[in-house]
């Protein structure tokens, strides 16, 4: 019971983003919404402002919800291990994504919106083993985002009967792409935090999360998707261990 | 290997020159070409802002390599005026540098 009260208190004090974080999030949402709605500004070579703005607004809603859920997943997990997340937009990733979008005429979505910094909740972590900020903790915290987006796909699919079909299709596909790109082990993306935190954890979570997203997009039953994703994750985790990690750590002797 | 580390900026500038040509050739129109060079300038502006307290000569070389390649690619493709490309690239650098300086984009660097 004490843990729940403690967690509630942390949530109240440290969960909500600051003004600067919201500002960064808005920049990221506007840029990524433009990328995913690039092909929806009219049909063929005819440019239609009205239709385009409507599609852009729809994309803003989808991207805004997805980014918020992604960020909230990481924050909630962070608070559980007494870290506070600071959202940081990655302008170079956004600009590169926009360049790729223009070159490919919107066919390729490169969604590289942000990373995060971690603050240490000093009083809450007193007495913890490895008291300070460590890479493994950050790696686990980073996983909260893609897992939250997987849950968002499930929620959207459950309530798909009440939502417009085009919205559901776009939201599910966007989250699928976002999960994959966020798991790329390139700083400052979430995948890099997990990779540098623990290679073995990455070897399991990357294939498990990506395969879960693929299975959910393919309309396979939620429980079967989760089971298959774990099986795939374990198989690739073991493969990675026996092929690389086992021999890599035998040392020079 | 030591030689490479001693002159990595030249190698990177050369590689980015080809990257610039490649990007310019892929651009579907002159207008898109201008937008891409503006966005590329903004990336360069961000890099210059991050390096404002350190040496910038290597990054300047890489940037010049890229913009030279891009201008050459646009010239051969007949997509856009070279002068406009250079001006837009410069505007991109200045705009992003100023935005970063004034804290409008609370950004992260790797």
Interface residues (C-beta under 8 A of the other chain):
Chain A: X20 X21 X23 X24 X27 X88 X89 X90 X91 X92 X95 X96 X98 X99 X102 X103 X105 X114 X115 X116 X117 X187 X188
Chain B: X23 X26 X27 X28 X32 X35 X36 X39 X40 X42 X43 X46 X47 X96 X100 X103 X104 X105 X106 X107 X108 X110
